[in-house]
Amino acid sequence: MKNDLFMLSLSMKAGKLITGEQSVEAAVKKGSVYLLIIPADASDNTKNKFVNKGKYYNIPVLIMSDKKTLSHAVGRENRTSFAITDKGLADRIYKIFSPSL
């Protein structure tokens, strides 16, 4: 899984990844998000909020890994929501992680 997390790091370096609940929510409402990623150890409230937003805005949602691992992969601390803003990267990341869920 660590090699697969490279895609998240690459997304961050390319400026195609948004982290943090408020920033992710704003990007979802603006229509610029193609994939939502939520750590499995996020609170039930956070998971439900973003799963519902994903359904409403027709955005795929991956619930995977944990906050520490995902946050470390993107060079941030204690993040509970991640949004990919590039269609190609979102499709690739979804294909990498969705079979393992």
C-alpha positions as CSV (number, residue, x, y, z in Angstrom):
1,M,0.0,0.0,0.0
2,K,2.9,2.4,0.7
3,N,3.9,2.4,-3.0
4,D,0.3,3.2,-3.9
5,L,0.3,6.1,-1.6
6,F,2.9,7.7,-3.9
7,M,0.0,8.7,-6.1
8,L,-1.4,10.9,-3.2
9,S,2.0,12.4,-2.7
10,L,2.3,13.1,-6.5
11,S,-1.2,14.7,-6.4
12,M,-0.1,17.0,-3.6
13,K,3.1,18.0,-5.4
14,A,1.1,18.7,-8.6
15,G,-1.3,20.9,-6.7
16,K,-4.2,18.6,-7.4
17,L,-4.9,17.6,-3.8
18,I,-6.9,19.5,-1.2
19,T,-6.8,18.6,2.4
20,G,-8.8,19.7,5.5
21,E,-12.6,19.6,6.0
22,Q,-13.4,23.2,5.2
23,S,-11.2,23.4,2.1
24,V,-12.5,20.0,0.8
25,E,-16.2,21.0,1.4
26,A,-15.7,24.3,-0.4
27,A,-14.1,22.5,-3.4
28,V,-16.9,19.9,-3.5
29,K,-19.5,22.7,-3.6
30,K,-17.6,24.5,-6.3
31,G,-17.6,21.3,-8.5
32,S,-13.8,20.9,-8.7
33,V,-13.5,17.5,-7.0
34,Y,-13.3,14.1,-8.7
35,L,-12.5,11.9,-5.8
36,L,-12.9,12.1,-2.0
37,I,-10.7,10.1,0.3
38,I,-11.5,9.7,4.0
39,P,-9.4,7.8,6.5
40,A,-11.1,4.8,8.1
41,D,-10.3,6.1,11.5
42,A,-12.1,9.4,10.9
43,S,-15.1,10.1,13.1
44,D,-18.4,8.6,12.0
45,N,-19.8,12.1,11.6
46,T,-17.0,13.0,9.2
47,K,-17.3,9.8,7.2
48,N,-21.1,10.2,7.0
49,K,-20.8,13.9,6.0
50,F,-18.4,13.2,3.1
51,V,-20.2,10.0,1.9
52,N,-23.4,12.0,1.7
53,K,-21.7,14.8,-0.1
54,G,-20.2,12.3,-2.5
55,K,-23.6,10.8,-3.2
56,Y,-25.2,14.3,-3.6
57,Y,-22.5,15.6,-6.0
58,N,-21.9,12.2,-7.7
59,I,-18.3,12.0,-6.5
60,P,-16.7,8.6,-5.7
61,V,-15.6,8.2,-2.1
62,L,-12.8,6.0,-0.8
63,I,-12.7,5.2,2.9
64,M,-9.2,3.7,3.5
65,S,-6.1,3.5,5.6
66,D,-5.8,5.9,8.6
67,K,-5.2,9.6,9.3
68,K,-1.6,9.2,10.2
69,T,-0.6,7.3,7.1
70,L,-2.6,9.4,4.6
71,S,-1.5,12.7,6.3
72,H,2.2,11.6,6.2
73,A,1.9,10.6,2.5
74,V,0.9,14.2,1.6
75,G,3.2,15.9,4.1
76,R,0.5,17.2,6.4
77,E,-0.5,16.4,9.9
78,N,-3.8,15.0,11.2
79,R,-5.9,15.5,8.1
80,T,-9.4,13.8,8.0
81,S,-10.4,14.6,4.4
82,F,-8.7,14.6,1.1
83,A,-10.0,15.7,-2.4
84,I,-8.4,15.0,-5.8
85,T,-9.1,17.8,-8.2
86,D,-7.7,16.2,-11.4
87,K,-9.9,13.7,-13.3
88,G,-7.0,11.6,-14.5
89,L,-5.3,11.3,-11.1
90,A,-8.7,10.7,-9.5
91,D,-9.5,7.8,-11.9
92,R,-6.0,6.3,-11.4
93,I,-6.1,6.5,-7.6
94,Y,-9.6,5.0,-7.6
95,K,-8.5,2.1,-9.8
96,I,-5.5,1.4,-7.5
97,F,-7.4,1.4,-4.2
98,S,-11.0,0.4,-5.0
99,P,-10.2,-3.3,-5.7
100,S,-8.5,-3.6,-2.3
101,L,-11.5,-2.3,-0.3
